Amino acid sequence: TSASLDPGVAGLPNIANFAVLKLGLTFDTMKSNVSGGNVSAVNKLARFETFVCSTAGWTLVGNVTVDSFALQIIMSSDLTGRRSFAGFVEGSVSIATAFGT
């Protein structure tokens, strides 16, 4: 149900607390001859890059909280059209324990 996608339910963060710090798109133009000697140009995505980080922590479950989170994704294509992917995920998690008497 849509209720399971609400922030704070099932450890999901509030995406309003995320910031896109970098977003890049690069397109290449490929030219090819078609019948009749006409040349057609096609734009294709050559590179996509984004960097996203959280600006606020959230509770994952119980006393486990995510304090910081960052994600980077890079997709690039070579001249043959072969795509490669790179990136990283990093962050910190806290586990709160209660000490009593």
Contacts in CASP RR format, 6 or more apart in sequence:
PFRMAT RR
TARGET T0000
AUTHOR 0000-0000-0000
METHOD contacts of the structure
MODEL  1
TSASLDPGVAGLPNIANFAVLKLGLTFDTMKSNVSGGNVSAVNKLARFET
FVCSTAGWTLVGNVTVDSFALQIIMSSDLTGRRSFAGFVEGSVSIATAFG
T
3 9 0 8 1.000
4 10 0 8 1.000
5 12 0 8 1.000
6 12 0 8 1.000
7 13 0 8 1.000
7 14 0 8 1.000
7 15 0 8 1.000
7 58 0 8 1.000
8 14 0 8 1.000
8 58 0 8 1.000
8 59 0 8 1.000
11 58 0 8 1.000
11 59 0 8 1.000
11 60 0 8 1.000
11 61 0 8 1.000
12 58 0 8 1.000
13 54 0 8 1.000
13 57 0 8 1.000
13 58 0 8 1.000
13 66 0 8 1.000
13 69 0 8 1.000
14 56 0 8 1.000
14 58 0 8 1.000
17 54 0 8 1.000
17 55 0 8 1.000
17 56 0 8 1.000
17 57 0 8 1.000
17 58 0 8 1.000
18 52 0 8 1.000
18 53 0 8 1.000
18 54 0 8 1.000
18 55 0 8 1.000
19 52 0 8 1.000
19 53 0 8 1.000
19 54 0 8 1.000
19 55 0 8 1.000
20 50 0 8 1.000
20 51 0 8 1.000
20 52 0 8 1.000
21 51 0 8 1.000
21 52 0 8 1.000
21 53 0 8 1.000
22 49 0 8 1.000
22 50 0 8 1.000
22 51 0 8 1.000
22 72 0 8 1.000
23 49 0 8 1.000
23 50 0 8 1.000
24 47 0 8 1.000
24 48 0 8 1.000
24 49 0 8 1.000
24 50 0 8 1.000
25 45 0 8 1.000
25 47 0 8 1.000
25 48 0 8 1.000
26 45 0 8 1.000
26 46 0 8 1.000
26 47 0 8 1.000
26 48 0 8 1.000
27 43 0 8 1.000
27 44 0 8 1.000
27 45 0 8 1.000
27 46 0 8 1.000
28 43 0 8 1.000
28 44 0 8 1.000
28 46 0 8 1.000
28 77 0 8 1.000
29 41 0 8 1.000
29 42 0 8 1.000
29 43 0 8 1.000
30 41 0 8 1.000
30 42 0 8 1.000
30 43 0 8 1.000
30 44 0 8 1.000
31 39 0 8 1.000
31 40 0 8 1.000
31 41 0 8 1.000
31 42 0 8 1.000
32 39 0 8 1.000
32 40 0 8 1.000
32 42 0 8 1.000
33 39 0 8 1.000
34 40 0 8 1.000
44 77 0 8 1.000
44 81 0 8 1.000
45 75 0 8 1.000
45 77 0 8 1.000
46 76 0 8 1.000
46 77 0 8 1.000
47 74 0 8 1.000
47 75 0 8 1.000
47 76 0 8 1.000
47 77 0 8 1.000
48 73 0 8 1.000
48 74 0 8 1.000
48 75 0 8 1.000
48 76 0 8 1.000
49 72 0 8 1.000
49 73 0 8 1.000
49 74 0 8 1.000
49 75 0 8 1.000
50 72 0 8 1.000
50 73 0 8 1.000
51 70 0 8 1.000
51 71 0 8 1.000
51 72 0 8 1.000
52 70 0 8 1.000
52 71 0 8 1.000
52 72 0 8 1.000
53 68 0 8 1.000
53 69 0 8 1.000
53 70 0 8 1.000
53 71 0 8 1.000
54 66 0 8 1.000
54 68 0 8 1.000
54 69 0 8 1.000
54 70 0 8 1.000
57 65 0 8 1.000
57 66 0 8 1.000
57 67 0 8 1.000
57 68 0 8 1.000
57 69 0 8 1.000
58 65 0 8 1.000
58 66 0 8 1.000
59 65 0 8 1.000
59 66 0 8 1.000
60 66 0 8 1.000
60 93 0 8 1.000
63 95 0 8 1.000
63 96 0 8 1.000
63 97 0 8 1.000
63 98 0 8 1.000
64 93 0 8 1.000
64 94 0 8 1.000
64 95 0 8 1.000
64 96 0 8 1.000
65 93 0 8 1.000
65 94 0 8 1.000
65 96 0 8 1.000
66 91 0 8 1.000
66 92 0 8 1.000
66 93 0 8 1.000
67 91 0 8 1.000
67 92 0 8 1.000
67 93 0 8 1.000
67 94 0 8 1.000
68 91 0 8 1.000
68 92 0 8 1.000
69 89 0 8 1.000
69 90 0 8 1.000
69 91 0 8 1.000
70 88 0 8 1.000
70 89 0 8 1.000
70 90 0 8 1.000
70 91 0 8 1.000
71 87 0 8 1.000
71 88 0 8 1.000
71 89 0 8 1.000
72 87 0 8 1.000
72 88 0 8 1.000
73 85 0 8 1.000
73 86 0 8 1.000
73 87 0 8 1.000
74 85 0 8 1.000
74 86 0 8 1.000
74 87 0 8 1.000
75 83 0 8 1.000
75 84 0 8 1.000
75 85 0 8 1.000
76 83 0 8 1.000
76 84 0 8 1.000
77 83 0 8 1.000
77 84 0 8 1.000
78 84 0 8 1.000
END
